[in-house]
Amino acid sequence: LFRSSADCDKLKAEIAQLGEDIADLSTAIAENDAAVKTATDVRTKESAKNAASLEDAKEASTAVAQATAVLKEFYAKAAKATSFVQHRGPGDDAPASFNEPYRGMGGASGGVMGMLDVILSDFVRLETESRTSELQAQRSFDSFSSDSAADRAGKQATLDASSKRKTAAEKELNEAQED
């Protein structure tokens, strides 16, 4: 089979174009891999931060709940105690507040107990937000990873096909030049 110089020129042009395509695909695949690696590193750090926030919120919630229980017990005992009741003596200089049981600032509407309730609700909210943030970030990362993997697979298949075609074209060119 005789090949003309036009056929050789056509094969050379095809080989050159395939070489450019292969270089572009290789670069795109490398960029894709780098983006996935960066996203994975960011996601790993973000996940660790969310896990730490979640653990801190759980520990803090537990500590606040324990403090609340201790204070409720204290206020319950103090409400019954009248050890501060002063007997009227010659001076009558004891404050009037010592005439009744200690009530403390344990009321539900404010004081220490109210503050602890607010703190506890803040930690519960932080825990909920951390969980939600983690779930959303993981979904986003999974979607990005899936899209990147599909894109990479498509580019890799095109790269493989281009490489095979370039090899075949180079073989054809060598045969044509030998003729």
C-alpha positions as CSV (number, residue, x, y, z in Angstrom):
1,L,0.0,0.0,0.0
2,F,1.5,3.3,-1.1
3,R,1.2,6.4,1.0
4,S,1.6,9.8,-0.4
5,S,3.4,12.7,1.3
6,A,0.0,14.2,1.9
7,D,-0.9,11.1,4.0
8,C,2.3,11.5,5.9
9,D,1.6,15.2,6.5
10,K,-1.9,14.3,7.7
11,L,-0.6,11.7,10.1
12,K,2.0,14.1,11.4
13,A,-0.7,16.7,12.1
14,E,-2.8,14.2,13.8
15,I,0.1,13.0,15.9
16,A,0.9,16.6,16.9
17,Q,-2.8,17.3,17.8
18,L,-3.0,14.1,19.8
19,G,0.2,15.1,21.6
20,E,-1.4,18.4,22.6
21,D,-4.6,16.7,23.6
22,I,-2.7,14.2,25.7
23,A,-0.7,17.0,27.4
24,D,-3.9,19.0,28.1
25,L,-5.7,15.9,29.5
26,S,-2.7,15.0,31.6
27,T,-2.6,18.6,33.0
28,A,-6.4,18.5,33.7
29,I,-6.1,15.2,35.5
30,A,-3.2,16.4,37.6
31,E,-5.2,19.6,38.5
32,N,-8.3,17.4,39.3
33,D,-6.2,15.2,41.5
34,A,-4.6,18.2,43.3
35,A,-8.1,19.7,43.9
36,V,-9.4,16.5,45.3
37,K,-6.3,16.2,47.6
38,T,-6.7,19.8,48.8
39,A,-10.5,19.3,49.4
40,T,-9.7,16.1,51.3
41,D,-7.2,17.9,53.5
42,V,-9.6,20.7,54.2
43,R,-12.4,18.3,54.9
44,T,-10.2,16.2,57.3
45,K,-9.3,19.4,59.2
46,E,-12.9,20.6,59.2
47,S,-14.2,17.3,60.4
48,A,-11.7,17.2,63.2
49,K,-12.7,20.7,64.2
50,N,-16.4,19.8,64.2
51,A,-15.7,16.7,66.2
52,A,-13.8,18.7,68.8
53,S,-16.6,21.3,69.0
54,L,-19.1,18.6,69.3
55,E,-17.2,16.9,72.1
56,D,-16.6,20.2,73.9
57,A,-20.3,21.0,73.7
58,K,-21.3,17.6,75.1
59,E,-18.8,17.9,77.9
60,A,-20.0,21.4,78.7
61,S,-23.6,20.4,78.6
62,T,-22.9,17.6,81.0
63,A,-21.0,19.9,83.3
64,V,-23.8,22.5,83.3
65,A,-26.4,19.8,84.0
66,Q,-24.3,18.5,86.9
67,A,-23.9,22.1,88.3
68,T,-27.6,22.7,87.9
69,A,-28.4,19.5,89.8
70,V,-25.9,20.4,92.6
71,L,-27.4,23.9,92.9
72,K,-31.0,22.6,92.9
73,E,-30.1,20.2,95.7
74,F,-28.4,23.0,97.6
75,Y,-31.4,25.4,97.2
76,A,-33.8,22.7,98.2
77,K,-31.9,22.0,101.4
78,A,-31.3,25.7,102.0
79,A,-35.0,26.5,101.6
80,K,-35.8,24.2,104.5
81,A,-32.9,25.3,106.7
82,T,-33.3,28.0,109.2
83,S,-29.9,27.9,110.7
84,F,-29.4,31.6,109.9
85,V,-32.5,32.5,111.8
86,Q,-31.4,34.9,114.5
87,H,-33.1,35.0,117.8
88,R,-33.9,38.5,118.9
89,G,-31.3,39.5,121.3
90,P,-30.5,42.7,123.1
91,G,-29.1,44.3,120.0
92,D,-31.7,43.3,117.4
93,D,-29.0,44.1,114.9
94,A,-29.4,41.0,112.7
95,P,-30.6,41.7,109.2
96,A,-34.3,40.8,108.6
97,S,-33.4,38.3,105.9
98,F,-32.1,35.9,108.4
99,N,-35.6,35.5,109.9
100,E,-36.7,33.2,107.1
101,P,-35.1,30.2,105.3
102,Y,-32.5,31.0,102.6
103,R,-34.1,31.1,99.2
104,G,-31.0,31.9,97.2
105,M,-31.0,33.0,93.6
106,G,-32.3,29.7,92.3
107,G,-35.5,30.9,90.9
108,A,-36.4,29.8,87.3
109,S,-36.8,33.3,86.2
110,G,-33.3,34.5,86.8
111,G,-30.3,34.3,89.0
112,V,-27.8,31.6,88.8
113,M,-30.3,28.9,87.7
114,G,-31.6,31.1,85.0
115,M,-28.1,31.8,83.8
116,L,-27.3,28.1,83.8
117,D,-30.4,27.3,81.8
118,V,-29.3,29.9,79.2
119,I,-25.8,28.4,79.1
120,L,-27.1,24.9,78.8
121,S,-29.4,25.9,75.9
122,D,-26.4,27.6,74.2
123,F,-24.3,24.4,74.4
124,V,-27.2,22.3,73.1
125,R,-27.6,24.8,70.2
126,L,-23.8,24.6,69.5
127,E,-24.0,20.8,69.5
128,T,-26.9,20.9,67.1
129,E,-25.2,23.4,64.8
130,S,-22.0,21.4,64.9
131,R,-23.8,18.2,63.8
132,T,-25.7,20.0,61.1
133,S,-22.5,21.7,59.8
134,E,-20.7,18.4,59.8
135,L,-23.5,16.7,57.8
136,Q,-23.7,19.5,55.3
137,A,-19.9,19.6,54.8
138,Q,-19.7,15.8,54.4
139,R,-22.5,15.8,51.8
140,S,-20.9,18.6,49.9
141,F,-17.5,16.9,50.0
142,D,-19.1,13.6,48.9
143,S,-20.7,15.3,46.0
144,F,-17.5,17.0,45.0
145,S,-15.5,13.8,45.3
146,S,-18.1,11.9,43.2
147,D,-18.1,14.6,40.5
148,S,-14.3,14.7,40.5
149,A,-14.0,11.0,40.2
150,A,-16.4,10.9,37.3
151,D,-14.6,13.8,35.6
152,R,-11.3,12.1,36.1
153,A,-12.5,8.8,34.8
154,G,-13.9,10.4,31.6
155,K,-10.6,12.3,31.1
156,Q,-8.5,9.2,31.8
157,A,-10.6,7.2,29.2
158,T,-10.1,10.0,26.6
159,L,-6.4,10.1,27.5
160,D,-6.0,6.3,27.1
161,A,-7.9,6.4,23.7
162,S,-5.8,9.4,22.5
163,S,-2.6,7.6,23.6
164,K,-3.5,4.5,21.7
165,R,-4.5,6.4,18.6
166,K,-1.3,8.4,18.7
167,T,0.7,5.2,19.0
168,A,-1.2,3.7,16.0
169,A,-0.7,6.9,14.0
170,E,3.0,6.9,14.8
171,K,3.2,3.3,13.6
172,E,1.3,4.2,10.4
173,L,3.7,7.2,9.8
174,N,6.8,5.0,10.3
175,E,5.4,2.4,7.8
176,A,4.5,5.2,5.3
177,Q,7.9,6.7,5.6
178,E,9.6,3.3,5.1
179,D,7.5,2.8,1.9
